Amino acid sequence: MLPVEFDYAAPDSLEAAVKFLKEKSGAVVLAGSHSLIAEMKQGHLAPSLLVDLHKITELKGINYVDKILKINALTTYGQVVASSEIQTNYPALVEAAKSIGDPQIRNQQAIGDVFAYRDLACDFTAVALVLEATFSTLNADGSHTVAAEQFIDQAFGNNWQTQEIVTSVNLPAYVAGTGSAYQAFKHPATGYTLCGVAALVTVTNGTVSKCRVAVTGATPHAIRLTQVETALEGKTATAENIAAAAKLAGNSVDSILGDRYASEEYRRHLMEVMSKRTLSQAVNSR
């Protein structure tokens, strides 16, 4: 049962959806979000209008545009998992998608929802950082493209406007010698991620030419672990070098969450352990 009253609209074009959001104060996009419905049921969110995007066909599907893999915002996590292209070239994204909820949620929740509703502890946000994803958005002023790191900062700082619609998540072309991975440590009762780490490693001529590592769940929002990245770049991807770089994970971020589910100290420990695991997995997945 939803304890709030609201109007409902289901436009069949992006232009009509943007118009609804611009003209109706308090309007919110509905795009298959489990998080949005949960917030409304708990009385934390009371939109005046739900703008349902499900009739807008251009927001669905996965395709290439100028060598960039474009995942349209209404593509479900289940469809992401089933994509052979993503399985081959972006395994971290498949692993993160599998980590979200259960099959029912993955077949319902769209990939663009996590940013529209600031579900920033979600597994996908760390993967977006290491894959250097960009996000295409649309509002009354036109279309925009924003890098993942900037987009997460905007959403976390409440600068994200409800009049903005996420239209796609864009992944750069695969680079030879690159592997990626994601692992999450979940709370056994709630299923929420206490610490999730994503990693991307590119090896060129036996040396790590690029390393990206990001954490979610253990921090207020997903963030890159730049000290770990720097420690591994320029070195060979040996188990010893990976372990040495991973040791920096727990102390490379000032703000670590501590709550009834896990202490700050425990999450710092998890960051080191899981950084080592995901870096090793990324190297082996090349």
C-alpha positions in Angstrom: 0.0 0.0 0.0 1.3 3.5 -0.9 0.4 6.1 1.8 0.5 9.1 -0.5 -1.7 10.4 -3.3 -0.1 11.3 -6.7 -1.0 11.9 -10.3 0.3 9.5 -13.0 1.4 10.1 -16.6 2.8 7.6 -19.1 4.2 9.7 -22.1 5.4 7.9 -25.3 8.2 10.3 -26.0 11.1 11.8 -24.2 10.0 15.3 -25.2 6.6 14.8 -23.5 8.3 13.3 -20.4 10.6 16.3 -20.0 7.6 18.6 -20.4 5.7 16.9 -17.6 8.8 17.2 -15.3 9.3 20.8 -16.1 5.6 21.9 -15.6 4.7 19.8 -12.6 6.4 20.7 -9.3 7.4 17.6 -7.3 7.2 15.3 -10.3 9.4 12.2 -10.2 10.4 9.7 -13.0 9.2 6.1 -12.7 11.4 3.8 -14.6 11.0 0.4 -12.9 12.7 1.5 -9.7 12.4 -0.8 -6.7 14.1 1.9 -4.6 11.5 4.5 -5.5 8.5 2.3 -4.6 10.1 1.4 -1.3 10.7 5.0 -0.5 7.1 5.9 -1.2 5.8 2.9 0.8 7.8 4.1 3.8 6.6 7.6 3.5 10.0 9.1 2.7 9.0 10.4 -0.7 5.7 11.9 -1.7 5.8 13.0 -5.4 3.0 15.0 -6.8 3.3 13.2 -10.2 4.9 9.9 -11.4 6.1 10.2 -14.9 6.3 6.6 -16.2 8.9 6.1 -18.9 8.1 2.5 -19.9 6.3 3.4 -23.2 9.4 5.2 -24.5 11.0 2.6 -26.7 14.2 4.6 -27.4 15.2 4.2 -23.8 15.5 0.4 -24.1 18.2 -1.8 -25.5 22.0 -2.1 -25.9 23.8 -0.8 -29.0 27.0 0.7 -30.3 27.3 4.4 -31.2 30.7 5.5 -32.6 32.4 2.5 -30.9 30.9 3.4 -27.5 28.7 0.7 -26.0 25.4 2.5 -25.2 23.2 0.9 -22.5 19.9 2.7 -22.7 18.5 3.7 -19.3 15.4 1.4 -19.3 17.6 -1.7 -20.0 17.2 -4.0 -17.0 20.0 -5.5 -15.0 18.7 -8.9 -16.2 19.3 -7.8 -19.8 22.8 -6.6 -18.9 23.7 -10.0 -17.4 22.4 -11.7 -20.6 24.4 -9.6 -23.0 27.3 -11.5 -24.6 29.1 -8.3 -25.4 29.1 -7.2 -21.8 30.0 -10.6 -20.6 33.1 -10.7 -22.8 34.4 -7.1 -22.5 33.0 -5.7 -19.3 32.8 -8.6 -16.8 32.8 -6.3 -13.8 29.4 -4.9 -14.9 27.9 -8.4 -15.2 29.2 -9.3 -11.7 27.7 -6.1 -10.2 24.4 -6.7 -11.9 24.2 -10.2 -10.6 24.9 -8.9 -7.1 21.9 -6.6 -7.1 18.8 -8.0 -5.4 17.2 -11.2 -6.7 16.1 -12.3 -10.2 12.8 -10.6 -9.8 14.4 -7.2 -9.0 17.0 -7.6 -11.7 14.3 -8.3 -14.3 12.4 -5.2 -13.2 14.9 -2.5 -12.1 16.4 -0.4 -14.9 20.1 0.5 -15.0 19.4 4.2 -15.0 17.3 4.1 -11.8 20.3 4.0 -9.4 21.3 7.5 -10.4 17.8 9.0 -10.8 17.0 8.0 -7.2 20.4 8.5 -5.6 20.8 4.8 -4.6 24.5 5.5 -4.3 25.4 2.5 -2.2 24.4 0.3 -5.1 27.0 -2.1 -6.5 26.9 -0.6 -10.0 28.3 2.8 -8.9 31.8 1.5 -8.2 31.8 -0.3 -11.5 30.8 2.8 -13.4 33.8 4.6 -11.9 36.4 1.9 -12.9 34.9 1.5 -16.4 35.0 5.3 -16.8 31.4 5.3 -17.9 29.6 8.5 -18.9 25.9 9.2 -18.5 23.7 10.8 -21.1 20.9 12.9 -19.7 18.0 15.1 -21.0 16.2 18.1 -19.7 14.3 21.1 -21.0 17.6 22.7 -22.0 18.7 19.7 -24.1 21.0 16.7 -23.8 24.1 16.4 -21.8 26.9 13.9 -21.2 28.5 13.7 -17.7 31.4 11.5 -16.5 30.5 9.0 -13.8 32.6 10.6 -11.1 31.1 14.0 -11.6 27.6 12.5 -11.8 28.0 10.6 -8.5 29.2 13.8 -6.8 26.3 15.8 -8.1 23.8 13.2 -7.0 25.3 12.8 -3.6 25.4 16.5 -3.1 21.7 16.8 -4.0 22.5 18.8 -7.0 20.8 16.3 -9.3 17.6 17.8 -10.6 14.4 15.7 -10.9 13.7 17.4 -14.2 16.7 15.5 -15.6 16.2 12.1 -17.2 19.0 9.6 -17.5 18.8 8.3 -21.1 21.8 6.0 -21.3 25.0 4.7 -19.6 27.9 4.7 -22.0 31.0 2.5 -21.8 34.2 3.3 -23.7 35.5 0.8 -26.3 37.3 -2.3 -24.9 41.1 -2.0 -24.9 43.2 -5.1 -25.5 44.9 -6.5 -22.4 42.2 -5.1 -20.1 40.3 -7.1 -17.5 37.8 -6.1 -14.9 36.1 -7.6 -11.8 33.7 -6.8 -9.0 33.1 -8.5 -5.7 30.7 -7.6 -2.9 30.5 -8.6 0.8 26.8 -8.7 1.6 25.1 -8.5 5.0 23.6 -12.0 5.4 20.2 -10.8 6.6 19.5 -7.6 4.6 21.5 -8.4 1.5 22.9 -4.9 1.4 26.5 -4.5 0.4 28.8 -3.8 3.4 31.8 -3.4 1.1 32.0 -3.8 -2.7 35.2 -3.3 -4.7 35.5 -2.9 -8.5 38.8 -3.1 -10.3 40.0 -2.6 -13.9 43.6 -3.5 -15.0 45.2 -3.0 -18.4 48.5 -4.8 -18.9 50.8 -3.6 -21.8 54.1 -5.4 -22.5 53.9 -7.1 -19.1 53.4 -3.9 -17.1 50.2 -2.4 -15.6 49.6 0.6 -17.8 46.3 1.4 -16.2 44.6 0.6 -12.9 41.3 1.7 -11.6 39.8 0.6 -8.2 36.6 1.8 -6.6 34.7 1.0 -3.4 31.0 1.2 -2.6 29.0 0.3 0.5 31.9 1.0 2.9 31.8 4.7 2.1 29.0 7.3 1.9 29.1 6.9 -1.8 31.2 5.1 -4.4 34.7 6.5 -4.6 38.0 5.6 -6.4 40.9 4.3 -4.4 43.6 6.4 -6.1 46.5 5.3 -3.8 45.9 1.7 -4.7 45.8 2.6 -8.4 49.0 4.5 -8.3 50.8 1.8 -6.3 50.2 -0.8 -9.0 50.5 1.3 -12.2 54.0 0.9 -13.8 54.6 -2.4 -12.1 54.2 -6.0 -13.2 50.9 -7.6 -12.1 52.4 -10.1 -9.7 50.6 -11.4 -6.6 53.2 -9.6 -4.4 52.6 -6.2 -6.1 48.9 -6.6 -6.0 49.0 -7.5 -2.3 51.2 -4.4 -1.6 48.9 -2.1 -3.5 45.7 -3.6 -1.8 47.2 -2.9 1.7 46.7 0.9 1.0 42.9 0.5 0.4 41.8 0.7 4.0 43.7 3.9 4.7 43.2 5.7 1.4 39.7 7.1 2.3 39.0 9.3 5.3 35.3 8.7 5.7 34.4 5.0 6.3 30.9 4.0 7.5 30.4 2.4 10.9 27.0 1.2 11.9 25.1 -1.7 13.5 25.8 -3.8 10.5 29.6 -3.5 10.5 32.1 -1.3 12.2 34.4 1.2 10.5 37.4 -1.0 11.4 35.8 -4.1 9.9 35.0 -2.3 6.6 38.5 -1.0 6.3 39.7 -4.6 6.6 37.2 -5.7 4.0 38.5 -3.0 1.6 42.0 -4.4 1.7 40.9 -8.0 1.4 38.5 -7.4 -1.5 40.8 -5.0 -3.3 43.4 -7.8 -3.4 40.7 -10.3 -4.7 39.3 -8.1 -7.4 42.6 -6.9 -8.7 43.8 -10.5 -9.0 40.5 -11.5 -10.7 40.7 -8.5 -13.1 44.3 -9.5 -14.1 43.2 -13.1 -14.7 40.2 -12.0 -16.8 42.2 -10.3 -19.5 
